[in-house]
Amino acid sequence: MFKLSDKGRGVRSMFDSIAPRYDLLNRLLSLGIDRRWRRFAVSQLRIPAGGRVLDIATGTCDLALEIAGRTPESVKIVGEDFTQGMLVQGQRKLDRSPLGQRILLVNAPCEEIPHPDGCFDAITIAFGIRNVVERDKGLREMWRVLKPGGRVVILEFSNPRSRLFRQLYYFYFRRLLPTIGGLFSQRSAYQYLPDSVLEFPPQEAFCALMTTAGFEAVSFTDLTWGIASVYVGERA
């Protein structure tokens, strides 16, 4: 059984509390743009027929289902999350989907992936890496379970580069988003979101962390004026 730090337990408890309304608020607060971001992230994968994919911080399985819908039936997907409440909501979604039988859910944190070395052809994580308390360890674990020649694709919020757009974005992110989120769910959770994004390193600095963890050919692509970024790395 994995052990979490005090901060990790706090993050897990917060996501447990918002799990029932998580999908609704994602669509509402992002105006549905998050779906387009996930589609782009999946387009960066290279998965062979019969391949295996690990989707870390799978949450309610949005990205896992996107992968299943864009790959052959022979591709199998493992969705991993350290929050039981999210996995409960995710399993309900899988039970309703014809693609759900290709996805197996596992309760585990990114820092302690319960799989042997080099067993996945691809790894994804969407809007989850900023919640990994020991981020360096999490990235090293991803590298460990990725096959040589495999690719990791990370989708995460980032800070816009344009000063004018950044000011508008911060007003929405810091003032409006927690208020709207609080009407439907736990306000503190939607205060945590902008705080965690502002704390996340700039794109170039995060690429450097990926390189230090062992990934090669690391690159990033900004989406929607830099609101989100997709990072790609490979295991040589």
Secondary structure as UniProt FT lines:
FT   HELIX           6..18
FT   HELIX           19..21
FT   HELIX           22..30
FT   TURN            31..32
FT   HELIX           33..43
FT   TURN            49..50
FT   STRAND          52..56
FT   TURN            59..60
FT   HELIX           62..69
FT   TURN            73..74
FT   STRAND          76..81
FT   HELIX           84..96
FT   TURN            98..99
FT   HELIX           100..102
FT   STRAND          103..107
FT   HELIX           110..112
FT   TURN            117..118
FT   STRAND          120..126
FT   HELIX           129..131
FT   HELIX           135..145
FT   STRAND          146..157
FT   HELIX           163..171
FT   HELIX           172..176
FT   HELIX           177..184
FT   HELIX           187..199
FT   HELIX           203..212
FT   TURN            213..214
FT   STRAND          216..223
FT   TURN            224..227
FT   STRAND          228..234
//
